[in-house]
């Protein structure tokens, strides 16, 4: 299942984080902000969250 989350994290970073931690978690909202600031920081954060949890 992590492979699917990582692929989603590369294509749409907030979706990968959403699948991992849910909408009420602070990491989801941090990832949305990072993705808005730049696509690459959003991807890095999403992969980090998926690997950590």
Protein Blocks (a to p, Z undefined) as FASTA:
>chain_A
ZZmmmmmmmmmmmlmmmmmnojkbmklmmmmmmmmmomklmmmmmmmmmmmZZ
